[in-house]
Amino acid sequence: MSWTKDVEATLDYSFDWTEWLQSRDIITSATFSVSSGDGALTILGSEYTRKIATVLLVGGTVGQEYTITCRITTRNSLVEEESTTLVVE
């Protein structure tokens, strides 16, 4: 999975955990991080529902690739992490 973002856009991006979570389990917390060299991409906020975690991103540097990581904890105390690449255009 990878995403693109216009440098001027403020957009939300979602990690859908439906397939990974068992039908009886739900997300109880979600945290996000951005790793890159220039730090120009900013997390403005985040939220989660029972199966989906969403992050709101702003800024970035044109041509820069960022790694966005979502870490969730579930009601059954499972912890999982997924990352994706975001390229700013």
GUSE-274206 format. One record per residue: y negated, z negated, x of N, C-alpha, C in turn; residue in three letters; residue number from 1; chain. Coordinates in nm, 4 decimals. Example, Ala and Ser with C-alpha at 12.3 -4.5 7.8 and 13.67 -1.06 7.14 Angstrom:
<nodes>
0.5690; -0.7800; 1.3190; 0.4500; -0.7800; 1.2300; 0.3300; -0.7800; 1.3200; ala; 1; A
0.2250; -0.7080; 1.2850; 0.1060; -0.7140; 1.3670; -0.0030; -0.7870; 1.2900; ser; 2; A
</nodes>
This chain:
<nodes>
0.1172; 0.0000; 0.0856; 0.0000; 0.0000; 0.0000; -0.1232; 0.0000; 0.0899; met; 1; A
-0.2222; 0.0787; 0.0547; -0.3512; 0.0751; 0.1231; -0.4606; 0.1101; 0.0228; ser; 2; A
-0.5795; 0.0633; 0.0519; -0.6935; 0.0833; -0.0366; -0.8085; 0.1474; 0.0408; trp; 3; A
-0.9011; 0.2097; -0.0335; -1.0259; 0.2570; 0.0247; -1.1411; 0.1969; -0.0544; thr; 4; A
-1.2560; 0.1857; 0.0111; -1.3746; 0.1270; -0.0525; -1.4984; 0.1940; 0.0049; lys; 5; A
-1.5901; 0.2304; -0.0811; -1.7202; 0.2798; -0.0376; -1.7982; 0.1619; 0.0205; asp; 6; A
-1.8716; 0.1853; 0.1271; -1.9459; 0.0789; 0.1934; -2.0454; 0.0100; 0.0993; val; 7; A
-2.0993; 0.0819; 0.0014; -2.1981; 0.0251; -0.0916; -2.1359; -0.0424; -0.2126; glu; 8; A
-2.0063; -0.0281; -0.2312; -1.9402; -0.0789; -0.3520; -1.9047; -0.2266; -0.3406; ala; 9; A
-1.9059; -0.2920; -0.4547; -1.8509; -0.4259; -0.4713; -1.7370; -0.4096; -0.5707; thr; 10; A
-1.6138; -0.4279; -0.5226; -1.4971; -0.3960; -0.6047; -1.3929; -0.5065; -0.5972; leu; 11; A
-1.3098; -0.5123; -0.7030; -1.1977; -0.6047; -0.6989; -1.0679; -0.5278; -0.6764; asp; 12; A
-0.9762; -0.5939; -0.6079; -0.8467; -0.5369; -0.5717; -0.7402; -0.6399; -0.6076; tyr; 13; A
-0.6300; -0.5916; -0.6632; -0.5278; -0.6834; -0.7132; -0.3941; -0.6668; -0.6417; ser; 14; A
-0.3304; -0.7796; -0.6215; -0.1922; -0.7862; -0.5745; -0.1085; -0.8228; -0.6960; phe; 15; A
-0.0193; -0.7342; -0.7344; 0.0662; -0.7576; -0.8513; 0.2000; -0.8134; -0.8024; asp; 16; A
0.2275; -0.9375; -0.8376; 0.3473; -1.0077; -0.7941; 0.4582; -1.0062; -0.8995; trp; 17; A
0.4430; -0.9286; -1.0052; 0.5368; -0.9296; -1.1173; 0.6810; -0.9060; -1.0727; thr; 18; A
0.7042; -0.8061; -0.9898; 0.8409; -0.7753; -0.9479; 0.8988; -0.8824; -0.8572; glu; 19; A
0.8165; -0.9433; -0.7746; 0.8651; -1.0449; -0.6812; 0.8954; -1.1771; -0.7513; trp; 20; A
0.8097; -1.2147; -0.8458; 0.8291; -1.3418; -0.9146; 0.9449; -1.3338; -1.0127; leu; 21; A
1.0184; -1.4385; -1.0208; 1.1218; -1.4446; -1.1226; 1.0526; -1.4550; -1.2580; gln; 22; A
1.1193; -1.4135; -1.3621; 1.0569; -1.4124; -1.4944; 1.0136; -1.5515; -1.5397; ser; 23; A
1.0719; -1.6553; -1.4850; 1.0364; -1.7907; -1.5266; 0.9340; -1.8578; -1.4356; arg; 24; A
0.8874; -1.7889; -1.3315; 0.7942; -1.8480; -1.2365; 0.6561; -1.7856; -1.2520; asp; 25; A
0.5523; -1.8619; -1.2133; 0.4142; -1.8146; -1.2225; 0.3356; -1.8582; -1.0989; ile; 26; A
0.2260; -1.7890; -1.0733; 0.1361; -1.8242; -0.9638; 0.0577; -1.9498; -1.0026; ile; 27; A
0.0508; -2.0465; -0.9087; -0.0308; -2.1660; -0.9314; -0.1485; -2.1746; -0.8348; thr; 28; A
-0.1449; -2.0938; -0.7283; -0.2617; -2.0819; -0.6401; -0.2517; -1.9510; -0.5636; ser; 29; A
-0.3684; -1.8985; -0.5277; -0.3751; -1.7751; -0.4492; -0.4949; -1.7853; -0.3553; ala; 30; A
-0.4722; -1.7541; -0.2292; -0.5803; -1.7516; -0.1317; -0.5808; -1.6151; -0.0641; thr; 31; A
-0.6987; -1.5738; -0.0198; -0.7158; -1.4431; 0.0423; -0.7832; -1.4584; 0.1772; phe; 32; A
-0.7510; -1.3673; 0.2669; -0.8200; -1.3620; 0.3959; -0.8405; -1.2165; 0.4349; ser; 33; A
-0.9439; -1.1948; 0.5162; -0.9765; -1.0627; 0.5695; -0.9749; -1.0750; 0.7206; val; 34; A
-0.8984; -0.9881; 0.7851; -0.9002; -0.9892; 0.9310; -0.9515; -0.8551; 0.9819; ser; 35; A
-1.0479; -0.8642; 1.0703; -1.1052; -0.7455; 1.1330; -1.1903; -0.7895; 1.2501; ser; 36; A
-1.2337; -0.6916; 1.3276; -1.3149; -0.7228; 1.4431; -1.4603; -0.7505; 1.4131; gly; 37; A
-1.5150; -0.6876; 1.3077; -1.6604; -0.6980; 1.2900; -1.7051; -0.7965; 1.1824; asp; 38; A
-1.6154; -0.8422; 1.0974; -1.6509; -0.9436; 0.9987; -1.7480; -0.8990; 0.8917; gly; 39; A
-1.7736; -0.7695; 0.8758; -1.8735; -0.7223; 0.7797; -1.8216; -0.7147; 0.6360; ala; 40; A
-1.6908; -0.7219; 0.6163; -1.6339; -0.7215; 0.4821; -1.6251; -0.8659; 0.4350; leu; 41; A
-1.6775; -0.8923; 0.3150; -1.6891; -1.0293; 0.2659; -1.6132; -1.0481; 0.1355; thr; 42; A
-1.5460; -1.1613; 0.1236; -1.4820; -1.2006; -0.0020; -1.5865; -1.2733; -0.0863; ile; 43; A
-1.6187; -1.2163; -0.2030; -1.7155; -1.2791; -0.2932; -1.6502; -1.3769; -0.3888; leu; 44; A
-1.5238; -1.3571; -0.4166; -1.4534; -1.4453; -0.5082; -1.3104; -1.3986; -0.5267; gly; 45; A
-1.2354; -1.4805; -0.5996; -1.0974; -1.4444; -0.6301; -1.0540; -1.5169; -0.7561; ser; 46; A
-0.9464; -1.4661; -0.8138; -0.8887; -1.5288; -0.9315; -0.7424; -1.4880; -0.9400; glu; 47; A
-0.6681; -1.5561; -1.0251; -0.5289; -1.5178; -1.0455; -0.4878; -1.5480; -1.1888; tyr; 48; A
-0.3883; -1.4719; -1.2325; -0.3253; -1.4963; -1.3614; -0.1816; -1.5385; -1.3312; thr; 49; A
-0.0976; -1.5348; -1.4285; 0.0415; -1.5771; -1.4090; 0.1153; -1.4934; -1.3044; arg; 50; A
0.0813; -1.3648; -1.2927; 0.1563; -1.2733; -1.2056; 0.0697; -1.1886; -1.1122; lys; 51; A
-0.0627; -1.1924; -1.1277; -0.1524; -1.1044; -1.0511; -0.2631; -1.1868; -0.9861; ile; 52; A
-0.2885; -1.1590; -0.8574; -0.3981; -1.2234; -0.7844; -0.4996; -1.1156; -0.7470; ala; 53; A
-0.6276; -1.1450; -0.7700; -0.7338; -1.0459; -0.7513; -0.8423; -1.1017; -0.6606; thr; 54; A
-0.8920; -1.0166; -0.5706; -0.9995; -1.0533; -0.4790; -1.1168; -0.9573; -0.4985; val; 55; A
-1.2395; -1.0097; -0.4919; -1.3619; -0.9308; -0.5048; -1.4225; -0.9152; -0.3651; leu; 56; A
-1.4397; -0.7886; -0.3221; -1.4856; -0.7596; -0.1862; -1.6167; -0.6821; -0.1869; leu; 57; A
-1.7011; -0.7101; -0.0874; -1.8292; -0.6413; -0.0710; -1.8505; -0.6121; 0.0770; val; 58; A
-1.9249; -0.5042; 0.1047; -1.9648; -0.4737; 0.2413; -1.8596; -0.3985; 0.3195; gly; 59; A
-1.8600; -0.4206; 0.4481; -1.7711; -0.3502; 0.5393; -1.8494; -0.2542; 0.6261; gly; 60; A
-1.7812; -0.1964; 0.7215; -1.8406; -0.0996; 0.8128; -1.7669; 0.0328; 0.7960; thr; 61; A
-1.8429; 0.1409; 0.7799; -1.7827; 0.2733; 0.7604; -1.6883; 0.3050; 0.8762; val; 62; A
-1.5664; 0.3491; 0.8389; -1.4654; 0.3847; 0.9362; -1.3793; 0.2688; 0.9837; gly; 63; A
-1.4168; 0.1480; 0.9480; -1.3426; 0.0288; 0.9906; -1.2225; 0.0036; 0.8986; gln; 64; A
-1.1103; -0.0349; 0.9578; -0.9924; -0.0767; 0.8819; -0.9868; -0.2285; 0.8805; glu; 65; A
-0.9580; -0.2832; 0.7643; -0.9461; -0.4275; 0.7476; -0.8076; -0.4591; 0.6924; tyr; 66; A
-0.7547; -0.5732; 0.7285; -0.6306; -0.6210; 0.6701; -0.6636; -0.7303; 0.5704; thr; 67; A
-0.6244; -0.7088; 0.4442; -0.6462; -0.8059; 0.3377; -0.5121; -0.8747; 0.3117; ile; 68; A
-0.5116; -1.0062; 0.3194; -0.3890; -1.0829; 0.2993; -0.4038; -1.1746; 0.1788; thr; 69; A
-0.3020; -1.1742; 0.0950; -0.2953; -1.2612; -0.0225; -0.1762; -1.3548; -0.0048; cys; 70; A
-0.2008; -1.4831; -0.0150; -0.0954; -1.5844; -0.0050; -0.0894; -1.6593; -0.1370; arg; 71; A
0.0286; -1.6607; -0.1982; 0.0438; -1.7305; -0.3256; 0.1427; -1.8458; -0.3135; ile; 72; A
0.1239; -1.9432; -0.4012; 0.2196; -2.0503; -0.4230; 0.2533; -2.0471; -0.5709; thr; 73; A
0.3797; -2.0730; -0.6021; 0.4238; -2.0668; -0.7415; 0.4562; -2.2052; -0.7960; thr; 74; A
0.4741; -2.2101; -0.9259; 0.5101; -2.3353; -0.9931; 0.6388; -2.3948; -0.9365; arg; 75; A
0.7303; -2.3080; -0.8914; 0.8571; -2.3534; -0.8336; 0.8480; -2.3778; -0.6829; asn; 76; A
0.7247; -2.3902; -0.6322; 0.6970; -2.4203; -0.4905; 0.7378; -2.3093; -0.3938; ser; 77; A
0.7494; -2.1868; -0.4440; 0.7724; -2.0735; -0.3552; 0.6386; -2.0317; -0.2956; leu; 78; A
0.6402; -1.9891; -0.1704; 0.5198; -1.9422; -0.1024; 0.5505; -1.8046; -0.0452; val; 79; A
0.4611; -1.7101; -0.0707; 0.4794; -1.5745; -0.0187; 0.3437; -1.5174; 0.0187; glu; 80; A
0.3462; -1.4201; 0.1093; 0.2244; -1.3582; 0.1592; 0.2463; -1.2078; 0.1645; glu; 81; A
0.1430; -1.1335; 0.1287; 0.1478; -0.9880; 0.1378; 0.0141; -0.9405; 0.1925; glu; 82; A
0.0189; -0.8355; 0.2738; -0.1040; -0.7794; 0.3319; -0.1108; -0.6305; 0.3030; ser; 83; A
-0.2333; -0.5808; 0.3008; -0.2562; -0.4381; 0.2859; -0.3772; -0.3997; 0.3699; thr; 84; A
-0.3902; -0.2722; 0.3950; -0.5024; -0.2204; 0.4726; -0.6094; -0.1656; 0.3790; thr; 85; A
-0.7342; -0.1938; 0.4082; -0.8471; -0.1388; 0.3349; -0.9334; -0.0625; 0.4355; leu; 86; A
-0.9658; 0.0619; 0.4026; -1.0526; 0.1447; 0.4881; -1.1847; 0.1646; 0.4158; val; 87; A
-1.2940; 0.1387; 0.4856; -1.4273; 0.1563; 0.4294; -1.4761; 0.2970; 0.4610; val; 88; A
-1.5246; 0.3666; 0.3563; -1.5735; 0.5045; 0.3702; -1.7244; 0.5081; 0.3676; glu; 89; A
</nodes>
